[in-house]
C-alpha cells in the first residue's frame, strides 16, 4: 500500500515539475520587515500551482510519517 502511495506522489511531483517550467520564477523582495519571494504575475494559474505544490509537500510529509 505504501509503495502505491509513493508512486502516486512521485507522479504528482513529476507533473508539478513540468508545470513549473511554464511559470515565471519568483523574485526576492528585500523588505526589512518581511523579506519574501513573490511571483511577478499573480494569477489563478500561479495560485493553483502553489496550492498543488503545498498538497504534494504534505503528501511527502505524511509518507515520511507512515514509514516511521
Biopython code that builds the backbone (N, CA, C, O; Angstrom):
import numpy as np
from Bio.PDB.StructureBuilder import StructureBuilder

atoms = [
    (1, "UNK", "N", (0.830, -1.203, 0.000)),
    (1, "UNK", "CA", (0.000, 0.000, 0.000)),
    (1, "UNK", "C", (0.867, 1.258, 0.000)),
    (1, "UNK", "O", (0.581, 2.210, -0.725)),
    (2, "UNK", "N", (1.924, 1.263, 0.810)),
    (2, "UNK", "CA", (2.792, 2.429, 0.872)),
    (2, "UNK", "C", (3.534, 2.617, -0.455)),
    (2, "UNK", "O", (3.779, 3.750, -0.869)),
    (3, "UNK", "N", (3.887, 1.533, -1.115)),
    (3, "UNK", "CA", (4.595, 1.656, -2.394)),
    (3, "UNK", "C", (3.703, 2.310, -3.453)),
    (3, "UNK", "O", (4.190, 3.081, -4.280)),
    (4, "UNK", "N", (2.418, 2.014, -3.432)),
    (4, "UNK", "CA", (1.481, 2.661, -4.358)),
    (4, "UNK", "C", (1.387, 4.153, -4.055)),
    (4, "UNK", "O", (1.351, 4.983, -4.963)),
    (5, "UNK", "N", (1.348, 4.474, -2.777)),
    (5, "UNK", "CA", (1.297, 5.868, -2.341)),
    (5, "UNK", "C", (2.562, 6.615, -2.805)),
    (5, "UNK", "O", (2.477, 7.748, -3.280)),
    (6, "UNK", "N", (3.722, 5.977, -2.663)),
    (6, "UNK", "CA", (4.988, 6.573, -3.103)),
    (6, "UNK", "C", (4.974, 6.846, -4.605)),
    (6, "UNK", "O", (5.356, 7.926, -5.054)),
    (7, "UNK", "N", (4.530, 5.858, -5.372)),
    (7, "UNK", "CA", (4.494, 6.013, -6.827)),
    (7, "UNK", "C", (3.568, 7.157, -7.230)),
    (7, "UNK", "O", (3.885, 7.936, -8.130)),
    (8, "UNK", "N", (2.436, 7.250, -6.567)),
    (8, "UNK", "CA", (1.476, 8.309, -6.878)),
    (8, "UNK", "C", (2.066, 9.683, -6.593)),
    (8, "UNK", "O", (1.931, 10.603, -7.400)),
    (9, "UNK", "N", (2.720, 9.818, -5.445)),
    (9, "UNK", "CA", (3.325, 11.098, -5.083)),
    (9, "UNK", "C", (4.436, 11.453, -6.071)),
    (9, "UNK", "O", (4.588, 12.618, -6.438)),
    (10, "UNK", "N", (5.211, 10.459, -6.503)),
    (10, "UNK", "CA", (6.261, 10.719, -7.490)),
    (10, "UNK", "C", (5.687, 11.214, -8.812)),
    (10, "UNK", "O", (6.258, 12.102, -9.445)),
    (11, "UNK", "N", (4.561, 10.644, -9.230)),
    (11, "UNK", "CA", (3.908, 11.093, -10.465)),
    (11, "UNK", "C", (3.382, 12.524, -10.319)),
    (11, "UNK", "O", (3.467, 13.325, -11.249)),
    (12, "UNK", "N", (2.840, 12.828, -9.144)),
    (12, "UNK", "CA", (2.361, 14.187, -8.905)),
    (12, "UNK", "C", (3.525, 15.184, -8.918)),
    (12, "UNK", "O", (3.399, 16.283, -9.457)),
    (13, "UNK", "N", (4.649, 14.797, -8.327)),
    (13, "UNK", "CA", (5.834, 15.655, -8.341)),
    (13, "UNK", "C", (6.315, 15.896, -9.764)),
    (13, "UNK", "O", (6.666, 17.021, -10.120)),
    (14, "UNK", "N", (6.333, 14.860, -10.568)),
    (14, "UNK", "CA", (6.772, 14.998, -11.961)),
    (14, "UNK", "C", (5.853, 15.949, -12.727)),
    (14, "UNK", "O", (6.315, 16.766, -13.523)),
    (15, "UNK", "N", (4.555, 15.834, -12.478)),
    (15, "UNK", "CA", (3.604, 16.730, -13.145)),
    (15, "UNK", "C", (3.833, 18.180, -12.716)),
    (15, "UNK", "O", (3.768, 19.091, -13.541)),
    (16, "UNK", "N", (4.100, 18.391, -11.434)),
    (16, "UNK", "CA", (4.363, 19.748, -10.955)),
    (16, "UNK", "C", (5.649, 20.309, -11.548)),
    (16, "UNK", "O", (5.719, 21.497, -11.863)),
    (17, "UNK", "N", (6.656, 19.474, -11.702)),
    (17, "UNK", "CA", (7.912, 19.926, -12.299)),
    (17, "UNK", "C", (7.703, 20.385, -13.736)),
    (17, "UNK", "O", (8.315, 21.359, -14.174)),
    (18, "UNK", "N", (6.842, 19.689, -14.467)),
    (18, "UNK", "CA", (6.539, 20.107, -15.843)),
    (18, "UNK", "C", (5.785, 21.433, -15.861)),
    (18, "UNK", "O", (6.052, 22.296, -16.698)),
    (19, "UNK", "N", (4.843, 21.590, -14.934)),
    (19, "UNK", "CA", (4.074, 22.833, -14.874)),
    (19, "UNK", "C", (4.946, 24.010, -14.436)),
    (19, "UNK", "O", (4.751, 25.140, -14.884)),
    (20, "UNK", "N", (5.902, 23.733, -13.562)),
    (20, "UNK", "CA", (6.748, 24.790, -13.033)),
    (20, "UNK", "C", (7.540, 25.498, -14.128)),
    (20, "UNK", "O", (7.783, 26.702, -14.044)),
    (21, "UNK", "N", (7.937, 24.760, -15.143)),
    (21, "UNK", "CA", (8.722, 25.355, -16.219)),
    (21, "UNK", "C", (7.911, 26.366, -17.034)),
    (21, "UNK", "O", (8.487, 27.180, -17.756)),
    (22, "UNK", "N", (6.594, 26.323, -16.924)),
    (22, "UNK", "CA", (5.741, 27.240, -17.676)),
    (22, "UNK", "C", (5.418, 28.520, -16.904)),
    (22, "UNK", "O", (4.815, 29.440, -17.456)),
    (23, "UNK", "N", (5.818, 28.584, -15.626)),
    (23, "UNK", "CA", (5.539, 29.759, -14.808)),
    (23, "UNK", "C", (6.789, 30.608, -14.666)),
    (23, "UNK", "O", (7.909, 30.124, -14.834)),
    (24, "UNK", "N", (6.583, 31.880, -14.353)),
    (24, "UNK", "CA", (7.737, 32.738, -14.093)),
    (24, "UNK", "C", (8.340, 32.396, -12.733)),
    (24, "UNK", "O", (7.644, 31.896, -11.849)),
    (25, "UNK", "N", (9.606, 32.661, -12.571)),
    (25, "UNK", "CA", (10.280, 32.384, -11.303)),
    (25, "UNK", "C", (9.943, 33.477, -10.296)),
    (25, "UNK", "O", (9.771, 34.636, -10.674)),
    (26, "UNK", "N", (9.848, 33.117, -9.019)),
    (26, "UNK", "CA", (9.592, 34.151, -8.019)),
    (26, "UNK", "C", (10.804, 35.071, -7.859)),
    (26, "UNK", "O", (11.942, 34.675, -8.108)),
    (27, "UNK", "N", (10.532, 36.298, -7.442)),
    (27, "UNK", "CA", (11.581, 37.290, -7.248)),
    (27, "UNK", "C", (11.670, 37.605, -5.754)),
    (27, "UNK", "O", (10.656, 37.649, -5.058)),
    (28, "UNK", "N", (12.890, 37.822, -5.274)),
    (28, "UNK", "CA", (13.083, 38.131, -3.861)),
    (28, "UNK", "C", (12.742, 39.587, -3.596)),
    (28, "UNK", "O", (13.243, 40.484, -4.275)),
    (29, "UNK", "N", (11.890, 39.818, -2.611)),
    (29, "UNK", "CA", (11.527, 41.165, -2.169)),
    (29, "UNK", "C", (12.298, 41.424, -0.881)),
    (29, "UNK", "O", (12.044, 40.785, 0.139)),
    (30, "UNK", "N", (13.233, 42.355, -0.927)),
    (30, "UNK", "CA", (14.094, 42.616, 0.225)),
    (30, "UNK", "C", (13.468, 43.690, 1.119)),
    (30, "UNK", "O", (13.978, 44.806, 1.207)),
    (31, "UNK", "N", (12.383, 43.351, 1.768)),
    (31, "UNK", "CA", (11.699, 44.235, 2.706)),
    (31, "UNK", "C", (12.289, 43.970, 4.094)),
    (31, "UNK", "O", (12.277, 42.824, 4.543)),
    (32, "UNK", "N", (12.802, 44.988, 4.786)),
    (32, "UNK", "CA", (13.428, 44.752, 6.087)),
    (32, "UNK", "C", (12.475, 44.146, 7.117)),
    (32, "UNK", "O", (12.909, 43.412, 8.005)),
    (33, "UNK", "N", (11.187, 44.445, 7.003)),
    (33, "UNK", "CA", (10.214, 43.907, 7.959)),
    (33, "UNK", "C", (9.750, 42.505, 7.596)),
    (33, "UNK", "O", (9.425, 41.704, 8.472)),
    (34, "UNK", "N", (9.720, 42.214, 6.296)),
    (34, "UNK", "CA", (9.167, 40.930, 5.863)),
    (34, "UNK", "C", (9.791, 40.510, 4.531)),
    (34, "UNK", "O", (9.141, 40.606, 3.490)),
    (35, "UNK", "N", (11.052, 40.042, 4.554)),
    (35, "UNK", "CA", (11.666, 39.591, 3.294)),
    (35, "UNK", "C", (10.961, 38.341, 2.782)),
    (35, "UNK", "O", (10.612, 37.454, 3.562)),
    (36, "UNK", "N", (10.753, 38.274, 1.474)),
    (36, "UNK", "CA", (9.967, 37.157, 0.921)),
    (36, "UNK", "C", (10.216, 37.016, -0.576)),
    (36, "UNK", "O", (10.834, 37.872, -1.210)),
    (37, "UNK", "N", (9.716, 35.912, -1.119)),
    (37, "UNK", "CA", (9.701, 35.687, -2.562)),
    (37, "UNK", "C", (8.275, 35.882, -3.050)),
    (37, "UNK", "O", (7.329, 35.432, -2.404)),
    (38, "UNK", "N", (8.119, 36.548, -4.184)),
    (38, "UNK", "CA", (6.806, 36.761, -4.798)),
    (38, "UNK", "C", (6.919, 36.538, -6.299)),
    (38, "UNK", "O", (7.961, 36.793, -6.903)),
    (39, "UNK", "N", (5.845, 36.066, -6.881)),
    (39, "UNK", "CA", (5.779, 35.946, -8.336)),
    (39, "UNK", "C", (5.406, 37.303, -8.913)),
    (39, "UNK", "O", (4.580, 38.022, -8.350)),
    (40, "UNK", "N", (6.020, 37.647, -10.039)),
    (40, "UNK", "CA", (5.735, 38.939, -10.664)),
    (40, "UNK", "C", (4.272, 39.032, -11.064)),
    (40, "UNK", "O", (3.598, 40.027, -10.796)),
    (41, "UNK", "N", (3.798, 37.980, -11.709)),
    (41, "UNK", "CA", (2.415, 37.959, -12.170)),
    (41, "UNK", "C", (1.591, 37.077, -11.238)),
    (41, "UNK", "O", (1.829, 35.873, -11.135)),
    (42, "UNK", "N", (0.627, 37.682, -10.568)),
    (42, "UNK", "CA", (-0.237, 36.919, -9.680)),
    (42, "UNK", "C", (-1.501, 36.548, -10.457)),
    (42, "UNK", "O", (-2.306, 37.407, -10.815)),
    (43, "UNK", "N", (-1.653, 35.242, -10.707)),
    (43, "UNK", "CA", (-2.797, 34.776, -11.490)),
    (43, "UNK", "C", (-3.404, 33.558, -10.822)),
    (43, "UNK", "O", (-2.843, 33.004, -9.876)),
    (44, "UNK", "N", (-4.545, 33.155, -11.320)),
    (44, "UNK", "CA", (-5.192, 31.963, -10.771)),
    (44, "UNK", "C", (-4.367, 30.711, -11.069)),
    (44, "UNK", "O", (-4.391, 29.756, -10.293)),
    (45, "UNK", "N", (-3.644, 30.710, -12.177)),
    (45, "UNK", "CA", (-2.789, 29.563, -12.519)),
    (45, "UNK", "C", (-1.651, 29.443, -11.513)),
    (45, "UNK", "O", (-1.338, 28.345, -11.054)),
    (46, "UNK", "N", (-1.032, 30.570, -11.171)),
    (46, "UNK", "CA", (0.048, 30.556, -10.187)),
    (46, "UNK", "C", (-0.482, 30.116, -8.830)),
    (46, "UNK", "O", (0.166, 29.326, -8.143)),
    (47, "UNK", "N", (-1.639, 30.610, -8.436)),
    (47, "UNK", "CA", (-2.233, 30.231, -7.152)),
    (47, "UNK", "C", (-2.544, 28.735, -7.114)),
    (47, "UNK", "O", (-2.292, 28.073, -6.108)),
    (48, "UNK", "N", (-3.083, 28.211, -8.191)),
    (48, "UNK", "CA", (-3.402, 26.780, -8.249)),
    (48, "UNK", "C", (-2.126, 25.943, -8.191)),
    (48, "UNK", "O", (-2.092, 24.901, -7.537)),
    (49, "UNK", "N", (-1.076, 26.403, -8.877)),
    (49, "UNK", "CA", (0.195, 25.688, -8.835)),
    (49, "UNK", "C", (0.744, 25.655, -7.417)),
    (49, "UNK", "O", (1.191, 24.607, -6.949)),
    (50, "UNK", "N", (0.716, 26.793, -6.727)),
    (50, "UNK", "CA", (1.247, 26.852, -5.366)),
    (50, "UNK", "C", (0.437, 25.972, -4.411)),
    (50, "UNK", "O", (0.997, 25.357, -3.503)),
    (51, "UNK", "N", (-0.867, 25.913, -4.616)),
    (51, "UNK", "CA", (-1.697, 25.028, -3.785)),
    (51, "UNK", "C", (-1.362, 23.560, -4.050)),
    (51, "UNK", "O", (-1.275, 22.757, -3.121)),
    (52, "UNK", "N", (-1.176, 23.220, -5.317)),
    (52, "UNK", "CA", (-0.813, 21.842, -5.663)),
    (52, "UNK", "C", (0.550, 21.490, -5.078)),
    (52, "UNK", "O", (0.757, 20.373, -4.604)),
    (53, "UNK", "N", (1.478, 22.443, -5.110)),
    (53, "UNK", "CA", (2.800, 22.232, -4.535)),
    (53, "UNK", "C", (2.692, 21.964, -3.037)),
    (53, "UNK", "O", (3.375, 21.086, -2.510)),
    (54, "UNK", "N", (1.841, 22.714, -2.359)),
    (54, "UNK", "CA", (1.636, 22.517, -0.921)),
    (54, "UNK", "C", (1.026, 21.151, -0.634)),
    (54, "UNK", "O", (1.392, 20.502, 0.346)),
    (55, "UNK", "N", (0.104, 20.711, -1.473)),
    (55, "UNK", "CA", (-0.527, 19.406, -1.292)),
    (55, "UNK", "C", (0.497, 18.287, -1.452)),
    (55, "UNK", "O", (0.537, 17.363, -0.640)),
    (56, "UNK", "N", (1.329, 18.365, -2.496)),
    (56, "UNK", "CA", (2.340, 17.333, -2.730)),
    (56, "UNK", "C", (3.358, 17.327, -1.589)),
    (56, "UNK", "O", (3.822, 16.267, -1.170)),
    (57, "UNK", "N", (3.698, 18.503, -1.096)),
    (57, "UNK", "CA", (4.613, 18.591, 0.036)),
    (57, "UNK", "C", (4.015, 17.913, 1.274)),
    (57, "UNK", "O", (4.716, 17.208, 1.999)),
    (58, "UNK", "N", (2.733, 18.126, 1.507)),
    (58, "UNK", "CA", (2.050, 17.480, 2.642)),
    (58, "UNK", "C", (1.983, 15.968, 2.464)),
    (58, "UNK", "O", (2.131, 15.218, 3.429)),
    (59, "UNK", "N", (1.760, 15.526, 1.236)),
    (59, "UNK", "CA", (1.741, 14.089, 0.974)),
    (59, "UNK", "C", (3.109, 13.463, 1.230)),
    (59, "UNK", "O", (3.194, 12.362, 1.774)),
    (60, "UNK", "N", (4.175, 14.154, 0.844)),
    (60, "UNK", "CA", (5.523, 13.666, 1.127)),
    (60, "UNK", "C", (5.776, 13.597, 2.628)),
    (60, "UNK", "O", (6.384, 12.641, 3.111)),
    (61, "UNK", "N", (5.318, 14.592, 3.363)),
    (61, "UNK", "CA", (5.487, 14.591, 4.820)),
    (61, "UNK", "C", (4.721, 13.426, 5.448)),
    (61, "UNK", "O", (5.233, 12.754, 6.343)),
    (62, "UNK", "N", (3.508, 13.193, 4.985)),
    (62, "UNK", "CA", (2.737, 12.075, 5.533)),
    (62, "UNK", "C", (3.363, 10.738, 5.186)),
    (62, "UNK", "O", (3.267, 9.784, 5.958)),
    (63, "UNK", "N", (3.993, 10.667, 4.045)),
    (63, "UNK", "CA", (4.693, 9.433, 3.653)),
    (63, "UNK", "C", (5.856, 9.157, 4.612)),
    (63, "UNK", "O", (6.077, 8.015, 5.012)),
    (64, "UNK", "N", (6.588, 10.195, 4.971)),
    (64, "UNK", "CA", (7.684, 10.032, 5.912)),
    (64, "UNK", "C", (7.146, 9.540, 7.259)),
    (64, "UNK", "O", (7.737, 8.660, 7.883)),
    (65, "UNK", "N", (6.040, 10.103, 7.696)),
    (65, "UNK", "CA", (5.457, 9.669, 8.970)),
    (65, "UNK", "C", (4.948, 8.231, 8.907)),
    (65, "UNK", "O", (5.060, 7.483, 9.879)),
    (66, "UNK", "N", (4.393, 7.852, 7.769)),
    (66, "UNK", "CA", (3.906, 6.469, 7.632)),
    (66, "UNK", "C", (5.050, 5.452, 7.685)),
    (66, "UNK", "O", (4.885, 4.340, 8.185)),
    (67, "UNK", "N", (6.199, 5.850, 7.164)),
    (67, "UNK", "CA", (7.331, 4.912, 7.126)),
    (67, "UNK", "C", (8.018, 4.784, 8.473)),
    (67, "UNK", "O", (8.749, 3.818, 8.692)),
    (68, "UNK", "N", (7.809, 5.714, 9.372)),
    (68, "UNK", "CA", (8.461, 5.664, 10.690)),
    (68, "UNK", "C", (7.725, 4.761, 11.646)),
    (68, "UNK", "O", (8.140, 4.607, 12.794)),
]
sb = StructureBuilder()
sb.init_structure("model")
sb.init_model(0)
sb.init_chain("A")
sb.init_seg("    ")
for serial, (resi, resn, name, xyz) in enumerate(atoms, 1):
    if name == "N":
        sb.init_residue(resn, " ", resi, " ")
    sb.init_atom(name, np.array(xyz, "f"), 0.0, 1.0, " ", f" {name:<3s}", serial, name[0])
structure = sb.get_structure()
